[in-house]
Structures are given as C-alpha cells and as structure tokens.
C-alpha cells in the first residue's frame, strides 16, 4: 500500500468532492489491481471479486463504504486522467527494474480493437508499449492520439523512460530520422527495421547486398553468425551479416544520427512436408556489435508480441474489452499491465500467467506473494 501511495500519489481523484466519495480513492485503485491479478477482466468481475474477498481486504484497507459497485469503478476510471496514470505506472516500473547495459528494449504498438465507439465517431485506441527483454517487464506505454500514430508517440514515450546504454528495437514504422535522433539523445542505441517507407535507404541496402559479388560481399559484410533450432516438426536457421563500412551505401545517411552499421537477418524455415521458406530483414543501427549480438537482438524484439501482446489478448482478453467511454479503456490497459508485471515478477509458481491468475484468486497467501512485487 505504501508503494502505491508513493508512486501513484500524484493521481488526482476525478470525483466531485460533493458526490460519490464514500469510497477511498486508494482503495478503489488497489482493489482494481488485485482483481485484475486474480482473473477479473472487467469492472463487474473486479467488484464481484472484491465482494468475495471483503473480509480479507478489510485487513489492510479502510473500506468506509464497503465494496464499491462496478458502476463506481467504471465511473472513476472513465474520469481518471489517462496520461497521469501512465506516468505513475512508468514511475513505479522504473523503481522495480534493473537498468542493464545492452538490454534490448522493444517498442511496438497494439490496438484495443473493441474500444471504438461508432456513436461518438471514436476510433479504436492504439497503445505504444516498451518491453524490457532482460527484466521481462513492460516499462511503459502511451496512448496515441486519435488522429496520430506511432511515429509521434514513440519519441514522447522515449522521453519518459530510462534507457541509457540500452538497444532500442523498433519495426519499420519507427524507422524515422527523428526517432533515431531521440534515441541517441536519450543515450541509447537503435536497431531499426528498414522497409519501403524509407525507399532510398531500403533500395541502397538491397543494392549493396544483392549486386556485389561474393568476394565484395564478404569484404563488406565481414561479421557473420548463424544459429539453428528445431522442434514440433519445424526447423529454423537464422543468419546475420553486419556491415560497418557504409561508404559504399549509395544514399545520403548524414541525417541518420550516429548510424554505424547495416544489419541483414535471414530466416530459413523448414516445416515437415512443406517447401522451405526464406525471409530477409534489413536494419540500420547506431551500435557497433557482433553479428551474434544483432542476431539475438532481432529475435528478442519479437518478445513484445509473444510475451506481452499475445498474453494480454489470450490471458487478459484485452481485445474483447468493450470499454469505450472516457479514458476507461486506456486506464484499464494500465491496470492489466501492472497485473502482468507483478505476475511476471513472481517466480515461485512455475506455470503460465492464466494459472497464476487463478491461484492468486483462490489463495490469499499467494496473492500476497504476487503483491510483494510492488516493492523493490
């Protein structure tokens, strides 16, 4: 409770002082976090969870008005300022994470698909999140404005994070000169995927890659690495080439802040009974690292999809959420990410997130263990 009061103290209670304040604001916030940890995916479920656990909750919450109804939770989080809540979330996460040199921090967006409201011409909300590979935690998130996109949201999110000496990986949408400059300004390095949205750069890398003979290619892409894995009838071989001599890159790269290397990652997949498929991805980076490092980094980037977005949809049913009014959808997304981080930090239960949520709902002692992750 002291941790919540410390890191979320700047949150302003959105309720009118003359109306609907018989429940403590901090109680509402804490119950919402507990409910989300324990399997509730909407306000009705959170209120039902709290009623079932009222005696236990009373051991450390005041609950002057009893258990808030689902309408009270909904009303509070609709009105709660989402930007304030996101900033408090980042403040809390930064207090429980270890800043590790060369940590791969992936940035990617996710749409809350059912958050649209056709009656108010409101589009679905799009969240941009940052995922730390070393800590296996969500470091922060930011809601993009309705008429905006990831390109404008990413620099603002970077400004809120502590990323010094880390490697920031972003897909082709984030391959922008201003984003590269912002990452360098924040004393980190970048690994940016290059596609057709940067046509001259993309074309120049492909030309250097495909129009050189074997001797010239081996001279330019002198760093090389390969790794293989297999299982479930599938075999994958991944190769990486790194070029640090950019003099022969036939495009203007002077505006790409501290660009040092071109990275090529090739993935060859063989599935039993099917022809092999080959995929090639191109990157630029401000880091001068080994091919092994970039091979791992390019693969770790996808942790944000597999260990964050997929879990939010499968275990927390985020895409099924119909919260649409006010800032309700954004604020519940923060609650989910707090719950996910706490469940990720808890290591004694060697099961998946869904099973951890069930156990936390059944076992108050285990829930206490999960909640202990709120502190350093």
N, C-alpha and C positions, 0 to 999 in steps of 0.2 A: 504493500500500500504506500509506503514511504517513497518507493521508486516511482510509482505512478504519480504521486503528488509532486515529486521533484521534476520529472520530465514533461508532465502534462499540466503543470501549474499555470502556464500561460494561456491554456484553453479557456475561452470565455463561455460561461454558461449562457446559452442562447435564449433561455426562457425569460419571460417578463417577470419582474420581481413581485408583481401583484397577482400572478396567475400560475397555477400548475407547478408550484415549487415545494410540494410536500415531500419530495424525494431528493436526497442529496445528489448533486451532480456527479461527485466522485464515485458514489455507489452505482449509479447508472452505468458509468464508464467501465467500472470493474466487473460488474455482472455481465456486460456485453462481451468482454474479453473471455471471462470464464465460460459463458455459454457457447461462444464460437470454438473454444478449445474442445468442449465436451460434445460437439456434434450438431449444434444448432446452426442452421443456415439462413434463418430469417428471424424477424423480431418476435413472431408468435412462438417460435421454438425457444428463443432465449428467455422469454417471460415464463414459459412452461417449465424450462429447466430450473429457473430461479425459484419458482413456487415449490418444486420438488425438493430443492436443497435449501429451503429457507432457514431451517434450524442451524445448519452448518454455516451458512452465510452470516447469520447473526453473531457468530463467534468473533467476527472481526469487522463487520460493517454495522453502521448505526441503524439503517433501515427505519427511519422515523415514521414513514408512511407505508410500511410493509413492502411488498414486492411490486415494482412498477408494472403496469399493464403493457401489452405490446403496442398500444396506441401511444403511450408515454415514450417508450423507446423510439418509436417511429418519429414522433413529433420533435424530440430532442435532436436526433441525428439528421433530420431533414434541415433543421435550422443551424446546426453546428457548422462553423466556418471550415470548409474542407482544406483550405490552404494552411490554416493554423494547425489542424490535426496532422497533416502530412509533415509539417515542420517538427512538431513534437515527436512524431514517430521516428524521424531521422535522428533527432537528438537522443532518443532512447537507444536506438540501434547502435549509434556511434559509441555509446558508453559500454556496450556489451561485446563489441567486436574488437579483434586484434588487427591492427594495421600491419599487413605482411608484405614485405618487399616482393615485387613481381607478381603479386596476386592478380589473377585475371578477373576483372570486373566487367561483366556483360551488361549491355544496355539494350533493351528491346521493348516494344510496345505490345499491348493487349487490349482488345476491345471488349467491353462489357456488353455483350450482344443484345440483351433484352432490356437495357437501360434507356432505350429510345422511348419517346412519348409523342406519337403522331398528333395527338390533340393539341399539344403546345409546340409542334414543329421542332421538337427537341431530338437531336441525333444521338446515337449511341455514344456513351462515354469511352474515351480512349485513354488508357493509363500507360505511362512510360516508367519502367522499373529498372533498378540496378541490382545485379546479383553478384555477390562475392563468392568465387569458387572456393577459396581457402576456408572461409568461415561457413560456407553453405547456408547463407542467410540473405534475405532481402535487405539491402542497405537503405533503400529509399524509393519513393515513387512520386510521380507528378501527374496531375490530370492535364491533358491538352485541352485548350480552349476549343469551343465548338467549331470555329472556322479555321483552326490552326492544325498543326500536325507535329510529328516527332521532331522535325528539323528545328522548330523554335523552342520546343520543350526541353530537348536534351541539354543545351547549354545552361539553362536555368537549373536543371537537376544537378548537373556537374558542379555548379556553384554552391550547392547545398551539401555536397558530400566531401569527406576526407579521402582523397585518392592519391596522395603523394607517393611516388615510386611504384605505382601500380600500372598494369597494362589494361587499357580500356578497349574493349572489343565491341564493334557495332556493325550491323549489316549495312547493305548498300544505301539504304535510306539516309543513314547518318554519315555517309562519305561526303562531307562538306568541308570547305576550307575553314569556315568559321568554327565549326565543331572541333576540327583538328587544332586550331589555334587556342580554343578554350581549354582543351585537354593539356596542352603544353603550358598554358598559363597556370593551370592547377598543379603543375609539377608532376605530371604523369606522362605515360607514353600511350600511343594509339596503335591499334591494328584495325584498319577499316577495309571492309569488303568493297571491291570496285566492280561496278557493272555499267550498263549503258546510260545511267543517269549522269555519269561523268564520261561522255563519249570520247573526247580526245585522249584522256588518261587511259581509259579502257582499251582503246584502239592501239595506243603506243605500247602498252604492256603486251598485248596479244602479238603485235608485230615483232617485238623483241623476242618473244617466246617461240613463235612458230616460223619465223623467216630466217632464223640463224641456223647454220649447220651444226652438226654435233660438237665439233671442236669449239666453235664460238659459244655455243650454248653452255658447254661445260666450263668454259672460262668465265662467262658472266655469272652463271648460277652455280658458283663453286661450293656452296654449302648445300648438303643433301641429306635427307633422312627418310626412313621407311619403317612402318610398323604394320603388323597384321594381327587380326583376331578373328575367331570363328566360334560359332555356336548356333543352335537351333536351325541347322541346315543352311546357314549363311556364312560366307567367308568375305572379309573385307580387308583390303590392303590400302593403306594410306601413305602417300608420298608427299614430300615437301621439298621445294627448292627455294633458295634465298639468294637474291642478287643485291649486293651493296654498292656496286658500281653503276650509278644512274646516268652517267654521261651519255650513253647511247639510247637513252629513253627519249624518243622524238616527240616531246611535248614540253610545254612550259610548266615546270614544277616549283618555280620560285615562290609561289603563293601558298604552297603546302608547307606549313610550319614545321621545320626540322625533319622533313622527310629523309629517311636514311636507307630504307630497303623496300624492295618489291618481293612479295612472297607469293608463291604458287603452291596450292594444295590440290592434290589429285586423289580422288577416292574411287577405287575399283571394287565393285560388289559382285559376288557370285552367289546366286541362290540356287539351291539344288533343283535341277530340271529346267533352269532358265538360262538364257544367254547373259553374259556378264555386262554390267552397265558401268560406264565411266563418267565421272563428274569432275570438272575442273573449276576451282575457285581462285580468284585473284585478289590480292590485298596490297595495301601500302602500309608502312609502319615507320614510326619515329624511333623505334628501338633497333639496336644492332645486337641481335641474339642468334643463337644457334638454330639450325633447322629443326632440331628436336624440340626446342622451346616453342617455336611457332607452330609446329605440328600439334603439340599438346594444347596450346592456346586456342587454336582454331577449333579444335574439338571441344574444349571446355566452354567455348562461347555458347554452345547449344544446351548447357546445363540450365540456362534460364528458361528454355522451353520445356525440358524434361523434368526439372526439379522444382519449378515454380509454376509456370502457366498450366502445365498438364495437371499438377496436383490441385491447383485452385479450381480447375474445371471438374476433375473427377472426384476428389475427396470433399471439396467445399461447395461444389455445384455453382460456381460463380456465374457461369454462362446462363444458368436457369433463373438467376435472381431477377425479379421484376420490380425492384426498387427504382423509382423514376423521379419522384418529386424532390425538389430542392437539391441539397447536397447528400441525400441519403445514400445513393449508390456509391459515391466516392468514399464516404465515411465508413460504410460497411466494408469496402475493399481494404481500408486501413486496418479495421478490426481483424479481418481474415489474415492479413499479413503479420500482424502482431501474434495471432494464434499460431500461424505456421512457423514463424521464427522460434517461438517457445517450444513447439513440438519438435522442431529440428534440433534444438539445443539439448533436449532431453535424450540421453544416450543409454539409459539402463534398460529400456524396453526395446528389444531388437525386432521390431515389427514395423509395418508401414504406417503412414500418417492416419489412415482411416481407423486402424485398430487402436492406435494410440488415443485417438479422439473417443472411441468407445470406452476404453479403460478409464480415461480421465472422468468420463461421465458416470461410471459405475463406482469408482474408487477415489474417495476424497483424499486419501493419503498420496495416491499417485498424482492427482491434480495439484496438490501442494508441491510435489517434486517438479512438475512442469512449471508452475508459477515461480519457483525459486529462480528460474532463468531470467526473471525480470531484473535481477540484480547482477552485478559483475561477477 
